[in-house]
Amino acid sequence: MDSGGLRNLDDAKLFQRILKREDGLDTRVTQSATGTWYFVYLQGVKHLENANGLIEELMDSKARPYIIGVPWIYKWEQR
């Protein structure tokens, strides 16, 4: 689940540190396939319901004031 998309790596890493500092969230940074975005994500999940639950938890967390917009699910493969 993505919590932010940023245009440069330094901003993505800063956002990552803010989420860790404010709410202890462990995140990773990944680059889009086109190389134009860096996504800060919390974790991969296997079930869509779990991802939706994580979004709700994130929006209720101490990190909420630092999140611009609404977190989203970056990629979901229907099986």
C-alpha positions as CSV (number, residue, x, y, z in Angstrom):
1,M,0.0,0.0,0.0
2,D,1.4,3.4,-1.0
3,S,1.3,6.3,1.4
4,G,3.0,8.8,-0.9
5,G,4.3,9.4,-4.4
6,L,7.1,11.8,-4.9
7,R,9.1,13.1,-7.9
8,N,12.6,12.8,-6.4
9,L,14.4,10.3,-4.2
10,D,15.5,12.8,-1.6
11,D,11.9,13.8,-0.9
12,A,10.8,10.2,-0.8
13,K,13.5,9.4,1.8
14,L,12.6,12.5,3.9
15,F,8.9,11.4,3.8
16,Q,10.0,7.9,4.9
17,R,11.9,9.4,7.9
18,I,8.9,11.5,8.9
19,L,6.6,8.5,8.9
20,K,9.1,6.6,11.1
21,R,9.6,9.4,13.5
22,E,6.0,10.4,13.9
23,D,4.4,6.9,14.1
24,G,7.1,4.3,14.0
25,L,6.0,3.2,10.5
26,D,8.5,1.0,8.7
27,T,8.4,1.8,5.0
28,R,10.2,1.1,1.7
29,V,10.8,3.3,-1.3
30,T,10.3,1.9,-4.8
31,Q,10.6,3.6,-8.2
32,S,7.8,3.5,-10.8
33,A,8.3,1.5,-14.0
34,T,8.7,4.7,-15.9
35,G,11.3,6.1,-13.5
36,T,9.3,9.3,-12.9
37,W,7.9,8.6,-9.4
38,Y,9.2,7.2,-6.1
39,F,6.6,5.5,-4.0
40,V,6.8,5.2,-0.2
41,Y,4.9,2.1,0.8
42,L,4.1,0.4,4.0
43,Q,4.0,-3.3,3.0
44,G,2.8,-5.7,0.5
45,V,-0.4,-7.5,1.2
46,K,-2.0,-10.6,-0.3
47,H,-5.6,-9.7,0.2
48,L,-7.4,-6.5,-0.9
49,E,-9.3,-6.3,2.4
50,N,-6.0,-6.2,4.3
51,A,-4.8,-3.3,2.2
52,N,-8.1,-1.4,2.8
53,G,-7.7,-2.0,6.6
54,L,-4.1,-0.7,6.5
55,I,-5.3,2.5,4.7
56,E,-7.8,3.1,7.5
57,E,-5.2,2.5,10.2
58,L,-2.8,4.9,8.5
59,M,-5.5,7.6,8.2
60,D,-6.1,7.3,11.9
61,S,-2.4,7.3,12.9
62,K,-0.2,10.1,14.2
63,A,1.4,10.3,10.8
64,R,-1.9,11.5,9.2
65,P,-1.0,15.3,9.3
66,Y,2.0,14.5,7.0
67,I,0.1,12.6,4.4
68,I,-1.2,14.7,1.5
69,G,-4.3,13.2,-0.2
70,V,-5.4,9.6,0.3
71,P,-3.1,6.6,0.4
72,W,-3.8,4.1,-2.4
73,I,-3.1,0.6,-3.6
74,Y,-0.5,0.9,-6.3
75,K,-0.9,-2.5,-8.0
76,W,-3.4,-5.2,-7.5
77,E,-3.5,-8.3,-9.6
78,Q,-6.8,-10.1,-9.7
79,R,-6.3,-13.8,-9.5
